[in-house]
Amino acid sequence: MTQQTIDTRINPSDETIRLGPLVVRFLLTGEQSNGSVAIFELTVPAAQRLRVPAHSHDHYEETIYGLDGVVTWTVDGKPIDVGPGQALCIPRGAVHRFDNNGSQDAKSVCVISPAALGPEYFRESAEVVNAAAGGPPDRAKMAEIMRRHGLTMAAPPPQA
């Protein structure tokens, strides 16, 4: 019988990815959890709107736990504020996005279960977001990255 070596270090991934003003820091990826869960910190600066389009995912739930500040998650059109000590589970298929409408930077822990999403998605998205230099990211490129990683971009809101 062979014995499997398990990586038992704290934060074996511990990778920081910058998507414009947003910061994603992976704490655990699917590789370290046998695919059961991926966990990352998300830091959203004060008064920051998400530049990536609203989206959904059919293969996993996303649970958000607030650490600092307040992030407003819009889930199926309903705004939900998540502050310190509060949790929100975004079910599979729900269209969602987030913004920090407050005057304080916000930090949350995001849990993906099962671990169908990892750092690769955020690395690729960061290239497109950062190339936009503060403007809107290339929608076609973002849609292609999202599709490859199991996310579905929501239709753009109607123009007034």
DSSP file (Angstrom, degrees, kcal/mol; ACC not computed):
  #  RESIDUE AA STRUCTURE BP1 BP2  ACC     N-H-->O    O-->H-N    N-H-->O    O-->H-N    TCO  KAPPA ALPHA  PHI   PSI    X-CA   Y-CA   Z-CA
    1    1 A M              0   0    0      0, 0.0     2,-0.3     0, 0.0     0, 0.0   0.000 360.0 360.0 360.0 128.6    0.0    0.0    0.0
    2    2 A T        -     0   0    0      1,-0.0     2,-0.5     0, 0.0     0, 0.0  -0.680 360.0-132.6 -91.1 144.8    1.4    3.4   -1.0
    3    3 A Q        -     0   0    0     -2,-0.3     2,-0.4     0, 0.0    -1,-0.0  -0.831  16.6-133.4 -98.8 131.6    1.0    6.3    1.3
    4    4 A Q        -     0   0    0     -2,-0.5     2,-0.5     1,-0.0     0, 0.0  -0.661  15.7-132.4 -83.9 134.2   -0.2    9.6   -0.2
    5    5 A T        -     0   0    0     -2,-0.4     2,-0.5     2,-0.0    -1,-0.0  -0.761  22.1-160.5 -86.6 127.9    1.7   12.8    0.7
    6    6 A I        -     0   0    0     -2,-0.5     2,-0.8     2,-0.0    26,-0.1  -0.923  18.2-128.1-112.5 132.8   -0.6   15.6    1.7
    7    7 A D        +     0   0    0     -2,-0.5    -2,-0.0     1,-0.1     0, 0.0  -0.692  31.5 173.2 -79.1 109.8    0.5   19.2    1.8
    8    8 A T        +     0   0    0     -2,-0.8    -1,-0.1     2,-0.1     2,-0.1   0.110  29.2 129.1-108.6  21.3   -0.5   20.4    5.2
    9    9 A R        -     0   0    0      1,-0.1     2,-0.3     3,-0.0    -2,-0.0  -0.380  68.6-101.2 -70.9 154.5    1.1   23.8    5.1
   10   10 A I  S    S-     0   0    0      1,-0.3    -1,-0.1     2,-0.1    -2,-0.1  -0.621 102.9  -2.8 -73.0 134.0   -0.9   26.9    6.1
   11   11 A N  S    S-     0   0    0     -2,-0.3    -1,-0.3     1,-0.1    17,-0.2   0.936  75.1-174.9  47.8  61.6   -2.1   28.7    2.9
   12   12 A P  S    S+     0   0    0      0, 0.0    16,-0.2     0, 0.0    -1,-0.1   0.730  82.0  37.0 -62.3 -20.0   -0.3   26.4    0.5
   13   13 A S  S    S+     0   0    0     14,-1.0    14,-0.2     2,-0.1    15,-0.1   0.907  71.7 162.2 -91.7 -61.2   -1.4   28.5   -2.5
   14   14 A D        +     0   0    0     12,-0.4     2,-0.4     1,-0.2    13,-0.2   0.854  21.1 158.6  44.8  52.1   -1.1   32.0   -1.0
   15   15 A E  E     -A   26   0A   0     11,-0.9    11,-2.7     2,-0.0     2,-0.5  -0.883  31.9-148.4-108.4 136.4   -1.0   33.8   -4.4
   16   16 A T  E     -A   25   0A   0     -2,-0.4     2,-0.4     9,-0.3     9,-0.3  -0.908  15.0-176.2-105.9 128.6   -2.0   37.5   -4.9
   17   17 A I  E     -A   24   0A   0      7,-3.6     7,-3.1    -2,-0.5     2,-0.6  -0.988  12.6-150.5-125.2 131.0   -3.6   38.5   -8.2
   18   18 A R  E     -A   23   0A   0     -2,-0.4     2,-0.7     5,-0.2     5,-0.2  -0.902  11.8-176.6-106.7 122.4   -4.4   42.2   -9.0
   19   19 A L  E >   -A   22   0A   0      3,-2.1     3,-2.0    -2,-0.6   107,-0.1  -0.834  68.6 -66.6-113.2  88.5   -7.3   42.9  -11.3
   20   20 A G  T 3  S-     0   0    0     -2,-0.7   110,-0.1     1,-0.3    -1,-0.0  -0.520 119.6 -13.0  60.8-126.5   -7.1   46.7  -11.6
   21   21 A P  T 3  S+     0   0    0      0, 0.0    -1,-0.3     0, 0.0     2,-0.2   0.628 120.4  94.2 -81.3 -12.4   -7.9   47.9   -8.1
   22   22 A L  E <   -A   19   0A   0     -3,-2.0    -3,-2.1    22,-0.1     2,-0.4  -0.511  60.4-155.0 -80.9 147.9   -9.2   44.5   -6.9
   23   23 A V  E     -AB  18  43A   0     20,-2.0    20,-2.8    -5,-0.2     2,-0.5  -0.990   7.9-171.6-126.3 126.9   -6.9   42.1   -5.1
   24   24 A V  E     -AB  17  42A   0     -7,-3.1    -7,-3.6    -2,-0.4     2,-0.5  -0.975   2.6-173.4-115.6 125.7   -7.5   38.4   -5.0
   25   25 A R  E     -AB  16  41A   0     16,-2.4    16,-2.6    -2,-0.5     2,-0.3  -0.931  17.0-142.5-123.8 107.5   -5.3   36.3   -2.7
   26   26 A F  E     +AB  15  40A   0    -11,-2.7   -11,-0.9    -2,-0.5   -12,-0.4  -0.499  23.3 173.6 -72.2 131.4   -5.7   32.6   -3.0
   27   27 A L  E    S+     0   0A   0     12,-2.8   -14,-1.0     1,-0.4     2,-0.3   0.725  72.1   6.7-101.8 -35.3   -5.5   30.7    0.3
   28   28 A L  E     - B   0  39A   0     11,-2.1    11,-2.6   -16,-0.2    -1,-0.4  -0.978  65.7-162.4-152.2 134.2   -6.4   27.2   -0.9
   29   29 A T    >>  -     0   0    0     -2,-0.3     3,-1.0     9,-0.2     4,-0.7  -0.667  40.0 -99.8-112.0 171.4   -7.0   25.8   -4.4
   30   30 A G  G >4>S+     0   0    0      1,-0.3     5,-2.7    -2,-0.2     3,-0.6   0.807 119.6  64.6 -59.2 -30.6   -8.7   22.7   -5.6
   31   31 A E  G 345S+     0   0    0      1,-0.2     3,-0.4     3,-0.2    -1,-0.3   0.854 105.9  43.3 -62.2 -33.8   -5.2   21.0   -6.0
   32   32 A Q  G <45S+     0   0    0     -3,-1.0    -1,-0.2     1,-0.2    -2,-0.2   0.570 118.6  43.8 -88.1  -8.5   -4.7   21.3   -2.2
   33   33 A S  T X<5S-     0   0    0     -4,-0.7     3,-1.9    -3,-0.6    -1,-0.2   0.139 111.1-108.3-121.6  19.3   -8.3   20.1   -1.3
   34   34 A N  T 3 5S-     0   0    0     -3,-0.4    -3,-0.2    -4,-0.3    -4,-0.1   0.839  77.9 -60.1  53.9  33.3   -8.8   17.2   -3.7
   35   35 A G  T 3 <S+     0   0    0     -5,-2.7    80,-1.8     2,-0.2    -1,-0.3   0.491 114.2 113.4  79.9   3.8  -11.2   19.4   -5.6
   36   36 A S  S <  S-     0   0    0     -3,-1.9     2,-0.3    -6,-0.3    80,-0.1   0.860  81.1  -1.3 -78.8 -33.7  -13.6   19.9   -2.7
   37   37 A V        -     0   0    0     77,-0.2     2,-0.4    -8,-0.2    -1,-0.2  -0.997  47.6-158.7-157.3 147.7  -13.1   23.7   -2.1
   38   38 A A  E     - C   0 112A   0     74,-2.0    74,-3.1    -2,-0.3     2,-0.4  -0.992  19.4-168.2-124.7 138.6  -11.1   26.8   -3.3
   39   39 A I  E     +BC  28 111A   0    -11,-2.6   -12,-2.8    -2,-0.4   -11,-2.1  -0.991  11.4 164.1-132.6 132.9  -10.8   29.7   -0.9
   40   40 A F  E     -BC  26 110A   0     70,-2.3    70,-3.5    -2,-0.4     2,-0.3  -0.991  33.0-122.7-144.5 153.8   -9.6   33.2   -1.6
   41   41 A E  E     -BC  25 109A   0    -16,-2.6   -16,-2.4    -2,-0.3     2,-0.5  -0.753  23.7-158.3 -89.4 142.6   -9.6   36.7    0.0
   42   42 A L  E     -BC  24 108A   0     66,-2.9    66,-2.4    -2,-0.3     2,-0.5  -0.989   4.1-166.5-123.6 121.4  -11.1   39.5   -2.1
   43   43 A T  E     -BC  23 107A   0    -20,-2.8   -20,-2.0    -2,-0.5    64,-0.2  -0.942   4.4-174.1-110.4 126.5  -10.2   43.1   -1.3
   44   44 A V  E     - C   0 106A   0     62,-2.9    62,-2.7    -2,-0.5   -22,-0.1  -0.970  22.2-129.8-121.8 114.8  -12.4   45.8   -2.9
   45   45 A P    >   -     0   0    0      0, 0.0     3,-0.8     0, 0.0    55,-0.2  -0.154  40.9 -79.4 -60.2 157.8  -11.3   49.4   -2.5
   46   46 A A  T 3  S+     0   0    0      1,-0.2    57,-0.2    57,-0.2    59,-0.1  -0.208 113.7  11.5 -55.3 145.9  -13.8   52.0   -1.2
   47   47 A A  T 3  S+     0   0    0     55,-1.7     2,-0.5    57,-0.2    -1,-0.2   0.845  93.5 147.9  53.7  41.9  -16.2   53.4   -3.8
   48   48 A Q  E <   -G  100   0B   0     52,-1.0    52,-2.9    -3,-0.8     2,-0.4  -0.930  35.0-157.7-115.4 124.6  -15.2   50.7   -6.4
   49   49 A R  E     -G   99   0B   0     -2,-0.5     2,-0.2    50,-0.2    50,-0.2  -0.786  32.0-106.2 -95.1 141.8  -17.6   49.2   -9.0
   50   50 A L        -     0   0    0     48,-1.1     4,-0.1    -2,-0.4    -1,-0.0  -0.486  25.1-163.6 -67.0 128.9  -16.8   45.8  -10.4
   51   51 A R        +     0   0    0     -2,-0.2    -1,-0.2     2,-0.1   -31,-0.0   0.700  67.0  86.9 -87.3 -20.9  -15.5   46.2  -14.0
   52   52 A V  S    S-     0   0    0      1,-0.1     3,-0.1    84,-0.1    -2,-0.0  -0.597  91.0-103.2 -79.0 140.7  -16.1   42.6  -14.9
   53   53 A P        -     0   0    0      0, 0.0    -1,-0.1     0, 0.0    43,-0.1  -0.156  39.8 -89.3 -64.4 155.8  -19.6   41.8  -16.1
   54   54 A A        +     0   0    0    101,-0.1   100,-3.0    -4,-0.1     2,-0.3  -0.294  59.8 171.5 -57.3 149.7  -22.3   40.2  -14.0
   55   55 A H  E     -HI  96 153B   0     41,-2.3    41,-2.9    98,-0.3     2,-0.3  -0.926  26.6-144.3-154.3 172.8  -22.2   36.4  -14.4
   56   56 A S  E     - I   0 152B   0     96,-1.8    96,-2.9    -2,-0.3     2,-0.3  -0.911   8.3-150.3-137.5 167.7  -23.5   33.1  -13.1
   57   57 A H  E     - I   0 151B   0     -2,-0.3    36,-2.5    37,-0.3    37,-0.3  -0.984   6.5-167.2-144.2 134.8  -21.9   29.7  -12.7
   58   58 A D  S    S+     0   0    0     92,-0.6    34,-0.1    -2,-0.3    93,-0.1   0.527  81.3  58.2 -96.4  -8.5  -23.7   26.3  -12.9
   59   59 A H  S    S+     0   0    0     91,-0.4     2,-0.3     1,-0.1    -1,-0.2   0.424 107.5  20.5-109.2   1.3  -21.1   24.0  -11.5
   60   60 A Y        -     0   0    0     -3,-0.2     2,-0.3    55,-0.1    33,-0.2  -0.994  65.1-118.4-161.9 158.4  -20.5   25.4   -8.0
   61   61 A E  E     -D  113   0A   0     52,-2.5    52,-2.1    -2,-0.3     2,-0.5  -0.692  23.2-147.9 -92.6 154.1  -21.8   27.6   -5.2
   62   62 A E  E     -DE 112  90A   0     28,-1.9    28,-3.5    -2,-0.3     2,-0.5  -0.984  11.1-166.5-125.1 119.8  -19.9   30.7   -4.1
   63   63 A T  E     -DE 111  89A   0     48,-2.6    48,-2.8    -2,-0.5     2,-0.4  -0.915   4.4-158.5-110.2 132.0  -20.1   31.6   -0.4
   64   64 A I  E     -DE 110  88A   0     24,-3.3    24,-2.3    -2,-0.5     2,-0.5  -0.908   6.5-170.8-112.1 133.1  -19.0   35.1    0.7
   65   65 A Y  E     -DE 109  87A   0     44,-2.6    44,-2.8    -2,-0.4     2,-0.2  -0.983  21.4-133.0-124.9 119.6  -17.9   35.9    4.3
   66   66 A G  E     +Df 108  84A   0     20,-2.8    19,-2.6    17,-0.5    42,-0.2  -0.503  31.2 165.4 -75.6 134.2  -17.4   39.6    5.2
   67   67 A L  E     +     0   0A   0     40,-2.9     2,-0.3     1,-0.4    41,-0.2   0.767  67.2   3.9-109.0 -51.3  -14.2   40.5    7.1
   68   68 A D  E    S-D  107   0A   0     39,-2.0    39,-2.1    15,-0.1    -1,-0.4  -0.972 111.3  -4.1-138.1 149.4  -13.9   44.3    6.8
   69   69 A G  S    S-     0   0    0     -2,-0.3     2,-0.4    37,-0.2    37,-0.2  -0.057  87.3 -73.8  64.0-169.3  -16.1   47.0    5.2
   70   70 A V        -     0   0    0     34,-0.4    32,-0.5    13,-0.2     2,-0.5  -0.994  35.1-165.7-132.0 128.5  -19.2   46.3    3.3
   71   71 A V  E     -J   82   0B   0     11,-2.0    11,-2.5    -2,-0.4     2,-0.8  -0.953  16.4-141.9-109.9 131.7  -19.5   44.8   -0.2
   72   72 A T  E     -JK  81  99B   0     27,-3.2    27,-1.9    -2,-0.5     2,-0.5  -0.845  16.8-165.1 -95.0 113.1  -22.9   45.0   -2.0
   73   73 A W  E     -JK  80  98B   0      7,-2.8     7,-2.7    -2,-0.8     2,-0.7  -0.850   8.3-151.7 -95.7 128.9  -23.6   41.8   -3.9
   74   74 A T  E     -JK  79  97B   0     23,-2.3    23,-1.2    -2,-0.5     2,-0.5  -0.917  18.0-176.7-102.5 113.6  -26.4   42.0   -6.5
   75   75 A V  E >  S-JK  78  96B   0      3,-2.5     3,-2.0    -2,-0.7    21,-0.2  -0.953  70.0 -20.3-117.9 117.8  -27.8   38.5   -6.8
   76   76 A D  T 3  S-     0   0    0     19,-3.6    -1,-0.2    -2,-0.5    20,-0.1   0.886 130.4 -50.1  48.3  43.6  -30.6   38.0   -9.4
   77   77 A G  T 3  S+     0   0    0     18,-0.3    -1,-0.3     1,-0.2    19,-0.1   0.349 115.3 115.1  84.4  -5.6  -31.3   41.8   -9.3
   78   78 A K  E <   -J   75   0B   0     -3,-2.0    -3,-2.5     2,-0.0     2,-0.3  -0.873  61.3-136.7-103.7 119.5  -31.5   42.0   -5.5
   79   79 A P  E     -J   74   0B   0      0, 0.0     2,-0.4     0, 0.0    -5,-0.2  -0.565  23.4-176.0 -74.8 134.6  -28.8   44.1   -3.7
   80   80 A I  E     -J   73   0B   0     -7,-2.7    -7,-2.8    -2,-0.3     2,-0.4  -0.975  16.9-143.5-134.6 117.2  -27.4   42.4   -0.5
   81   81 A D  E     -J   72   0B   0     -2,-0.4     2,-0.5    -9,-0.2    -9,-0.2  -0.672  13.2-166.0 -81.7 130.7  -24.9   44.1    1.8
   82   82 A V  E     +J   71   0B   0    -11,-2.5   -11,-2.0    -2,-0.4     3,-0.1  -0.958  16.9 167.6-120.2 112.2  -22.3   41.7    3.3
   83   83 A G    >   -     0   0    0     -2,-0.5     3,-2.2   -13,-0.2   -17,-0.5  -0.410  47.7 -40.8-110.9-172.6  -20.4   43.2    6.2
   84   84 A P  B 3  S+f   66   0A   0      0, 0.0   -17,-0.2     0, 0.0    -1,-0.2  -0.242 127.9   9.9 -55.4 131.0  -18.0   41.8    8.9
   85   85 A G  T 3  S+     0   0    0    -19,-2.6     2,-0.3     1,-0.3   -18,-0.1   0.477 103.1 115.9  80.1   2.4  -19.3   38.5   10.3
   86   86 A Q    <   -     0   0    0     -3,-2.2   -20,-2.8   -20,-0.2     2,-0.3  -0.787  46.9-159.0-105.9 149.8  -22.0   38.1    7.7
   87   87 A A  E     -E   65   0A   0     -2,-0.3     2,-0.4   -22,-0.2   -22,-0.2  -0.945   7.8-171.0-129.0 149.6  -22.2   35.4    5.1
   88   88 A L  E     -E   64   0A   0    -24,-2.3   -24,-3.3    -2,-0.3     2,-0.6  -0.993  10.8-153.3-138.5 127.6  -24.0   35.0    1.7
   89   89 A C  E     -E   63   0A   0     -2,-0.4   -26,-0.2   -26,-0.2    -2,-0.0  -0.917   8.5-155.6-102.2 122.3  -24.3   31.8   -0.3
   90   90 A I  E     -E   62   0A   0    -28,-3.5   -28,-1.9    -2,-0.6     3,-0.1  -0.864  21.1-138.1 -96.2 112.3  -24.7   32.5   -4.1
   91   91 A P    >   -     0   0    0      0, 0.0     3,-1.9     0, 0.0   -34,-0.3  -0.226  29.8 -81.4 -71.7 159.7  -26.5   29.5   -5.5
   92   92 A R  T 3  S+     0   0    0      1,-0.2   -34,-0.3   -34,-0.1   -31,-0.1  -0.307 116.6  19.6 -54.7 136.7  -25.6   27.8   -8.8
   93   93 A G  T 3  S+     0   0    0    -36,-2.5     2,-0.3     1,-0.3    -1,-0.2   0.268  87.7 132.3  86.8 -12.1  -27.2   29.7  -11.7
   94   94 A A    <   -     0   0    0     -3,-1.9     2,-0.4   -37,-0.3   -37,-0.3  -0.597  57.0-129.1 -77.0 130.4  -27.8   33.0   -9.9
   95   95 A V        +     0   0    0     -2,-0.3   -19,-3.6   -39,-0.1   -18,-0.3  -0.643  43.0 164.7 -77.4 129.8  -26.6   36.1  -11.8
   96   96 A H  E     +HK  55  75B   0    -41,-2.9   -41,-2.3    -2,-0.4     2,-0.3  -0.964  23.3 165.3-148.7 163.4  -24.4   38.2   -9.6
   97   97 A R  E     - K   0  74B   0    -23,-1.2   -23,-2.3    -2,-0.3     2,-0.3  -0.910  22.0-137.2-159.9 175.3  -21.9   41.0   -9.3
   98   98 A F  E     - K   0  73B   0     -2,-0.3   -48,-1.1   -25,-0.2     2,-0.3  -0.988  14.4-178.7-147.8 158.1  -20.5   43.2   -6.6
   99   99 A D  E     -GK  49  72B   0    -27,-1.9   -27,-3.2    -2,-0.3     2,-0.7  -0.978  27.0-133.1-147.1 152.8  -19.6   46.8   -5.7
  100  100 A N  E     +G   48   0B   0    -52,-2.9   -52,-1.0    -2,-0.3   -29,-0.1  -0.920  28.6 171.0-107.1 102.8  -18.1   48.6   -2.7
  101  101 A N        +     0   0    0     -2,-0.7    -1,-0.1   -31,-0.2   -30,-0.1   0.460  49.6  91.0 -89.1  -2.4  -20.4   51.6   -2.3
  102  102 A G  S    S-     0   0    0    -32,-0.5   -55,-1.7     2,-0.2   -54,-0.1  -0.172  83.5-116.8 -90.4-178.4  -18.9   52.6    1.0
  103  103 A S  S    S+     0   0    0    -57,-0.2     2,-0.4   -56,-0.1   -57,-0.2   0.289  92.2  74.6-100.0   7.1  -16.1   54.9    2.0
  104  104 A Q  S    S-     0   0    0    -34,-0.1   -34,-0.4   -59,-0.1    -2,-0.2  -0.956  88.1-108.5-122.4 139.1  -14.0   52.0    3.5
  105  105 A D        -     0   0    0     -2,-0.4     2,-0.4   -59,-0.1    -2,-0.1  -0.307  39.1-144.1 -57.3 148.9  -12.0   49.3    1.8
  106  106 A A  E     -C   44   0A   0    -62,-2.7   -62,-2.9   -37,-0.2     2,-0.4  -0.929  15.8-169.0-123.5 145.2  -13.7   45.9    2.1
  107  107 A K  E     +CD  43  68A   0    -39,-2.1   -40,-2.9    -2,-0.4   -39,-2.0  -1.000  10.8 172.3-134.1 134.8  -12.3   42.5    2.5
  108  108 A S  E     -CD  42  66A   0    -66,-2.4   -66,-2.9    -2,-0.4     2,-0.5  -0.924  29.9-127.3-134.0 158.8  -14.2   39.2    2.2
  109  109 A V  E     -CD  41  65A   0    -44,-2.8   -44,-2.6    -2,-0.3     2,-0.4  -0.945  26.0-158.3-104.7 131.1  -13.3   35.5    2.1
  110  110 A C  E     -CD  40  64A   0    -70,-3.5   -70,-2.3    -2,-0.5     2,-0.5  -0.935   3.5-162.7-114.4 132.5  -14.9   33.7   -0.9
  111  111 A V  E     -CD  39  63A   0    -48,-2.8   -48,-2.6    -2,-0.4     2,-0.5  -0.964   1.5-162.4-118.6 123.8  -15.4   29.9   -0.9
  112  112 A I  E     -CD  38  62A   0    -74,-3.1   -74,-2.0    -2,-0.5   -50,-0.2  -0.922  18.0-142.9-106.6 121.3  -16.0   28.0   -4.1
  113  113 A S  E    S+ D   0  61A   0    -52,-2.1   -52,-2.5    -2,-0.5     2,-0.2  -0.974  85.3  19.9-139.5 123.5  -17.5   24.6   -3.6
  114  114 A P  S    S-     0   0    0      0, 0.0     2,-2.7     0, 0.0   -78,-0.2   0.679 103.3-112.0 -67.9 172.8  -16.6   22.3   -5.3
  115  115 A A        +     0   0    0    -80,-1.8   -85,-0.2     1,-0.2   -78,-0.2  -0.341  66.2 140.3 -76.7  64.1  -13.4   23.9   -6.4
  116  116 A A        +     0   0    0     -2,-2.7     2,-0.4   -80,-0.1    -1,-0.2   0.476  63.2  55.0 -84.7  -2.7  -14.3   24.4  -10.1
  117  117 A L        +     0   0    0     -3,-0.2   -87,-0.2    -5,-0.1    -5,-0.1  -0.991  65.8 160.0-133.6 138.5  -12.6   27.8  -10.2
  118  118 A G    >>  -     0   0    0     -2,-0.4     3,-1.0   -89,-0.1     4,-0.9  -0.711  56.1 -64.0-142.7-167.1   -9.0   28.6   -9.4
  119  119 A P  H 3> S+     0   0    0      0, 0.0     4,-2.8     0, 0.0     5,-0.2   0.768 116.7  71.4 -58.0 -29.0   -6.2   31.1   -9.8
  120  120 A E  H 3> S+     0   0    0      1,-0.2     4,-2.5     2,-0.2     5,-0.2   0.905  96.5  51.2 -57.0 -43.1   -6.0   30.5  -13.6
  121  121 A Y  H <> S+     0   0    0     -3,-1.0     4,-2.5     1,-0.2    -1,-0.2   0.937 113.1  44.5 -58.6 -47.4   -9.3   32.3  -14.1
  122  122 A F  H  X S+     0   0    0     -4,-0.9     4,-2.4     2,-0.2    -2,-0.2   0.859 111.3  53.2 -69.8 -35.4   -8.2   35.4  -12.1
  123  123 A R  H  X S+     0   0    0     -4,-2.8     4,-1.5     2,-0.2    -1,-0.2   0.949 113.3  43.3 -61.6 -48.6   -4.8   35.5  -13.8
  124  124 A E  H  X S+     0   0    0     -4,-2.5     4,-1.3    -5,-0.2    -2,-0.2   0.909 115.0  49.0 -65.2 -42.4   -6.3   35.5  -17.3
  125  125 A S  H  X S+     0   0    0     -4,-2.5     4,-3.0    -5,-0.2     5,-0.2   0.884 106.1  58.0 -63.6 -38.4   -9.0   38.0  -16.3
  126  126 A A  H  X S+     0   0    0     -4,-2.4     4,-3.0     1,-0.2     5,-0.3   0.881 101.3  55.8 -60.8 -38.7   -6.3   40.3  -14.7
  127  127 A E  H  X S+     0   0    0     -4,-1.5     4,-1.5     2,-0.2    -1,-0.2   0.918 113.4  40.4 -59.2 -43.4   -4.5   40.5  -18.0
  128  128 A V  H  X S+     0   0    0     -4,-1.3     4,-1.0     2,-0.2    10,-0.3   0.927 118.2  46.1 -72.5 -45.8   -7.7   41.8  -19.8
  129  129 A V  H ><>S+     0   0    0     -4,-3.0     3,-0.7     1,-0.2     5,-0.6   0.934 115.2  46.5 -62.9 -46.4   -8.7   44.1  -16.9
  130  130 A N  H ><5S+     0   0    0     -4,-3.0     3,-1.2     1,-0.2    -1,-0.2   0.826 106.7  58.4 -68.7 -30.9   -5.2   45.5  -16.5
  131  131 A A  H 3<5S+     0   0    0     -4,-1.5    -1,-0.2    -5,-0.3    -2,-0.2   0.764  95.8  64.9 -67.1 -24.5   -4.8   46.0  -20.3
  132  132 A A  T X<5S-     0   0    0     -4,-1.0     3,-2.0    -3,-0.7    -1,-0.2   0.599  96.2-145.4 -75.4 -10.2   -7.9   48.2  -20.2
  133  133 A A  T < 5S-     0   0    0     -3,-1.2    -3,-0.1    -4,-0.3    -2,-0.1   0.867  72.9 -35.5  48.7  48.4   -6.0   50.7  -18.0
  134  134 A G  T 3 <S+     0   0    0     -5,-0.6    -1,-0.3     1,-0.4    -4,-0.1   0.267 121.4 101.0  93.5 -12.8   -9.0   51.8  -15.9
  135  135 A G  S <  S-     0   0    0     -3,-2.0    -1,-0.4     1,-0.2    -3,-0.1  -0.303  89.6 -63.1 -92.3-176.5  -11.5   51.6  -18.7
  136  136 A P        -     0   0    0      0, 0.0    -1,-0.2     0, 0.0     3,-0.1  -0.462  59.5-114.4 -68.4 137.9  -14.0   48.8  -19.4
  137  137 A P        -     0   0    0      0, 0.0     2,-0.4     0, 0.0    -8,-0.1  -0.311  42.8 -81.3 -69.2 157.2  -12.3   45.5  -20.2
  138  138 A D     >  -     0   0    0    -10,-0.3     4,-2.5     1,-0.2     5,-0.2  -0.441  42.0-153.8 -59.3 111.8  -12.7   43.9  -23.6
  139  139 A R  H  > S+     0   0    0     -2,-0.4     4,-2.5     1,-0.2    -1,-0.2   0.870  90.1  50.7 -62.6 -40.1  -16.1   42.3  -23.3
  140  140 A A  H  > S+     0   0    0      2,-0.2     4,-2.0     1,-0.2    -1,-0.2   0.914 112.3  46.6 -66.4 -42.3  -15.4   39.6  -26.0
  141  141 A K  H  > S+     0   0    0      2,-0.2     4,-2.2     1,-0.2    -2,-0.2   0.916 113.8  48.5 -65.1 -42.6  -12.1   38.6  -24.4
  142  142 A M  H  X S+     0   0    0     -4,-2.5     4,-2.9     1,-0.2     5,-0.2   0.913 109.8  52.4 -63.5 -41.8  -13.8   38.5  -20.9
  143  143 A A  H  X S+     0   0    0     -4,-2.5     4,-2.6     1,-0.2    -1,-0.2   0.895 109.8  49.0 -61.1 -40.2  -16.7   36.4  -22.2
  144  144 A E  H  X S+     0   0    0     -4,-2.0     4,-2.1     2,-0.2    -1,-0.2   0.912 113.2  45.8 -67.7 -42.6  -14.2   33.9  -23.7
  145  145 A I  H  X S+     0   0    0     -4,-2.2     4,-1.3     2,-0.2    -2,-0.2   0.931 114.2  49.2 -63.6 -45.8  -12.2   33.6  -20.5
  146  146 A M  H ><>S+     0   0    0     -4,-2.9     5,-3.1     1,-0.2     3,-0.5   0.930 110.4  50.5 -60.1 -46.3  -15.4   33.3  -18.4
  147  147 A R  H ><5S+     0   0    0     -4,-2.6     3,-1.6     1,-0.2    -1,-0.2   0.923 108.1  52.0 -59.4 -45.9  -16.8   30.6  -20.7
  148  148 A R  H 3<5S+     0   0    0     -4,-2.1    -1,-0.2     1,-0.3    -2,-0.2   0.772 112.3  47.1 -62.5 -25.5  -13.6   28.5  -20.5
  149  149 A H  T <<5S-     0   0    0     -4,-1.3    -1,-0.3    -3,-0.5    -2,-0.2   0.203 124.1 -98.3-104.4  15.3  -13.7   28.6  -16.7
  150  150 A G  T < 5S+     0   0    0     -3,-1.6   -92,-0.6     1,-0.3   -91,-0.4   0.662  81.5 125.8  84.2  16.4  -17.4   27.7  -16.3
  151  151 A L  E   < -I   57   0B   0     -5,-3.1     2,-0.5    -6,-0.2    -1,-0.3  -0.834  48.0-146.6-106.5 148.1  -18.9   31.2  -15.9
  152  152 A T  E     -I   56   0B   0    -96,-2.9   -96,-1.8    -2,-0.3     2,-0.2  -0.963  16.5-132.6-115.6 120.1  -21.7   32.6  -18.0
  153  153 A M  E     -I   55   0B   0     -2,-0.5   -98,-0.3   -98,-0.2     2,-0.1  -0.501  23.6-126.8 -70.7 134.8  -21.7   36.3  -18.7
  154  154 A A        -     0   0    0   -100,-3.0  -100,-0.1    -2,-0.2    -1,-0.1  -0.452  33.4 -91.1 -77.2 154.9  -25.0   38.0  -18.1
  155  155 A A        -     0   0    0     -2,-0.1    -1,-0.1     1,-0.1  -101,-0.1  -0.364  52.3 -98.6 -61.1 143.7  -26.6   40.1  -20.8
  156  156 A P        -     0   0    0      0, 0.0    -1,-0.1     0, 0.0     3,-0.1  -0.330  45.5 -97.1 -63.8 149.1  -25.6   43.8  -20.5
  157  157 A P        -     0   0    0      0, 0.0     2,-0.0     0, 0.0    -3,-0.0  -0.330  49.4 -91.8 -64.1 150.3  -28.2   46.0  -18.8
  158  158 A P        -     0   0    0      0, 0.0     2,-0.3     0, 0.0    -3,-0.0  -0.344  41.9-117.3 -63.6 141.7  -30.5   47.9  -21.2
  159  159 A Q              0   0    0      1,-0.1     0, 0.0    -3,-0.1     0, 0.0  -0.623 360.0 360.0 -81.9 138.2  -29.2   51.3  -22.1
  160  160 A A              0   0    0     -2,-0.3    -1,-0.1     0, 0.0     0, 0.0   0.447 360.0 360.0 -84.2 360.0  -31.4   54.2  -21.1
